Every structure is written in C-alpha cells, then in structure tokens.
Amino acid sequence: MIKIENLVKAFGAKRAVDGVSFAVERGEVLGFLGPNGAGKSTTMRMITGFIPPTSGRVTVGGHDVAEAPLEAKRLIGYLPEAAPSYPDMTVQGFLAFAAEMRGLDGAAREQAVGRAVERCFLASVLHQSIDTLSKGYKHRTCLAQALIHDPDVLILDEPTDGLDPNQKHEVRNLIRELGKSKAVVFSTHILEEVDAACTRAIIIDRGRIVANGTPAELRAMSTYAGAVTVQFQGAATQPASQRIAEKLAQLGKVEAVVDGALRVYPQAKGAAGDLARAVVELAGREGWRLEALRTEEGQLDEVFRRITLPDTVKR
Amino acid sequence: MNAWHAIRTIAKRELVSYFTSPVAYVFLVIFLLLTGFLTFTAGAFFERGEASLGAFFGWHPWLYLVLVPAVGMRLWAEERRSGTLELLLTMPVTAWQAILGKFLASWAFLAIALALTFPVVVTVNVLGDPDNGMIVAGYLGSLFLAGAYLSITCLTSAMTRNQVIAFILSVVACLFLILAGFSPVTDLLVRWASPAFIDTVAAFSVVTHYDGFQKGVIDTRDLFFFLSVIGFSLFATSVVLRNR
C-alpha cells in the first residue's frame, strides 16, 4: 500500500531524511522508531504530502503522492504530531467537518462520525468545544478525525503521546485491531509499543534506517539475546558465586548480575535452549541447586541505544 | 469529491467559526458604530443636504484599512500557529481550494457586515429621493474594495504564524494602495515626476478605481482592477503556502 523509494529531505545543508526506502502492505503495522529529531515526522509528512521530498518517490495505493496528491490523500488517514484541531469547534462539529472534507454527506457522514466517536471513546464529550478538553481527549479527537473515512492507510505520528496508561493501552489495541485490515505506520519512542502493536519495526537515526525487522528480529540483535541468566541456591555470597562463575566460564563468557545471579553468554549462535540445557547439565554434575533460569530474548532498548546516537552526543 | 464541494466545506467551517467566537460580534458592532459615526457626525450627512451616500462610502477605504486586516489576519496565521494547516493540507483538497474557501468565507462575512448598514439606505430614501442605482454601484464598489484588502491580508497571513505581523503588513500594503492615488500624495509627486508616471502610480490605487463606483459608474476596467488584485494576491498566497 505504501512504497517509499530513496526518500531525501534536505533543510539547507542538513539532511533530515537521507535515503529512506521501505514498503508497508495491508495487514502490517509498522513501528517507526528513532530518537527525537531522527526524521520520523519529516518522513511521515512526506508520505502524507504535506511537504514535498527533495528527491525520491512516495506512492500510496499505487498513486504517486507528488503527481496524484488527491488520489493518494483520499486513501490516507493522518494524525499529525501535535494532534492539532480547531479549538473553537465542538468534537461533533470537527468530526463532521473532517467527514465532509472526505466527501461524506448526510447519513454517511453521521454514520462515519458515530463510528469514529465509538472507536475513540469520545461519546461523553461530543458536544463540548475542543479547547475545553483535556489533552487525552484532544488527542483522541484528532485520532478520530484520521479514522473518519475508514482509510486503507493510516499514518499516526506519536499516537500515544500525552495519554495516560489506560488510554495508551486502548490506543495500542485499536492500532493492532486496525492493522488487520489496513496498512498502518506509527511513530513512537516508547519501545514497549513495538511489542504491543507492531508486526514490524524500523529504527531510524539521523535520517537513515539503521534497523528493519520484526520485533523478535530486532531483539535478536541485542547482545543479551540468547544469554542465560541463572540463580543458584546459596550463591548469594561472594565466594560461592565466584566458584560457580569459574566453572560456568567453560560454557561461555560469564557476567555477575544482581543478587548473585549470573549471566552466561553463548559462545556461538546455537539453537535456542542449547545453552540453557548445558547450564542445567553442569549444575546437575556439580550438585548446584537451581533456583531460577531464564533465556534472555534480548532487549529492544539496548538495541536502540547501541545503534542510535543519543541527542546529547554532538553530531 | 468535486472541487466545489471542498471549497464549500472549508468556507462553511470558516464562516461558522467567525460566529462561534466573539470576533464576529465585536467586529459587526464596531463596524456599524464607526460607519454611523463617520457618516452622520464626521461626514456631516445632514448638513450636506443632498440625497446621496457620498458621506457614507467616502470613508470606506479608510475604515476598511483597519477593519479588513483584522478580519483576515487569522486566516492562515492561525492555521500555521496551531498546526491545523498540516491537517487541512493533508486532506484531499488542493491548496487552491483551501485558499478560495477561506477567502470566500471571509468575504461573505464582510458582505454580511456591509449588508447590515442598510439603515443608511432607508434613511436617505426616507429623507429624499436618491439615485438608488448609484447606491447599488457604491455598495458593489465597497464590496470589491473589501475583497481587494482581504486578498492582501490573506497573503500576509500566509507568510507568518503571527497574527499581529500579518495585520501590520496588510495595513501597510493597503495603505500604499490608498496613498498611490490620494490627492495630497499625487500633488506632492507633481513637482518632480512626469504626469505619465503619476498616472501609472495612481492607476495602482484602489481609490482611483473605487471612486468610479461612487459616481455610479460600473466600469469594466475598475472591476478588472479589483479582480486582478484579488487574483494576484491569492495566487501569491498559493506560492507562499507551497514554499512554507
């Protein structure tokens, strides 16, 4: 549904987006990750046709955004970063306006407004003017606007920003639900959302894609991936822990974690469970009494930190 | 969805938004009070002893100078400031449709304000026997004058996210359009410029073209002037929006 080829956006000498290519099909939810200023919003603005790319091509549903903007825009529902809306309008009035702008009139308009209100839990504030709403409601009003015409493509720029944990949870569920029948791209810097809602994630840094894969694939890039963390009974004291660590070292690099727990890193990428089994066998031979054992999946935030540069580092 | 539907939807939202905020009511009250004061007191309507609305229309270029930019300054500046411009321009509309929709809504609002001055027409008809054709032409000229100022305000509003800046820039631009044909200014130019130059400058003035209407003459050249000011300003607005 969405195809992006070699997209570049330069602001003066600075390349905010520098050769980004990816594609999103129907049924996919693409998480767009990256530190602040990495080029997430700029990329989304180019997909929705708000700003023209310096070079490269965006097609949505087969329509080139630069050449057939109206056809492309018709397919897209867009939630901009700050979730803007007209403060002097009521929620009802604003959504009716959005529906009319999408060519829905009369009964079709009422139906579209009703469905969006239900999906975004806005029924209680329907007749309130938007400037009297709390941030969470304002945000969801703008989200409802993006869903009003039941678009095939959803571009959501930080859809959970400023929401409380319950609202975040609802919005993630909504995104996952919508992703079954649509192509969804959403940006976030909350890594747990990748697991909660995405089928695939892209990490972007300084305008370039630095990682692209399923959440599991990204986690596998972690240095922790495949490591085994074990805790033995009576190993909380330094000497005992030390002795066990020396023995475990034959299986791989050992690192002490908190409370006497030890983490063993695999020497080579083996089948999942190989290392855990080896640790258990060794424990059996040595007569250590196992308290806990866990194979690490890898941590997204560690991957994220390793492959992106923090804001505070001079660029 | 056809283009007219989009223009109408945008215009409707814009026009309604005037009336859901105090802007419309403050403007209408001030406008009507000022036209009343300027016509009857400062314009010496009764002392003139003639059944015409010269005292009424004569003030419009100056009155609009302040009031029209006040109506139009938020058109794009506010959309830019609040970020709704991003919302509007990513909906399936062209920049042209959005520009026309907003312009027509504000123009319609000014037309409503102008229509509410009907009591002066009633007054002059009760007191005497005016040339009503001339009055109609006067109203038409006034409407086009407001449209020209408004289109310039549209342009300055698109250039900034600050409404105050939009207001000041459009006042200055409109003031130039008045002064170019204002007799104290043209008299000043006579001393060193050729008559052809003065005529060229004066031809750019809204006053020169506005006066025609007040004499009851609807000249296609005057109409063309106002329409081309509007057309040019709105075109420039689209260029500004595209290069934002």
Interface residues (C-beta under 8 A of the other chain):
Chain A: R45 T48 G49 F50 P69 L70 K73 R74 I76 Y78 P80 E81 A82 P84 S85 Y86 P87 D88 M89 G93 F97 A98 E100 M101 R102 G103 S129 C142 Q145
Chain B: M1 H5 A6 T9 I10 R13 V16 S17 T20 S21 S82 G83 T84 E86 L87 L89 T90 M91 P92 V93 T94
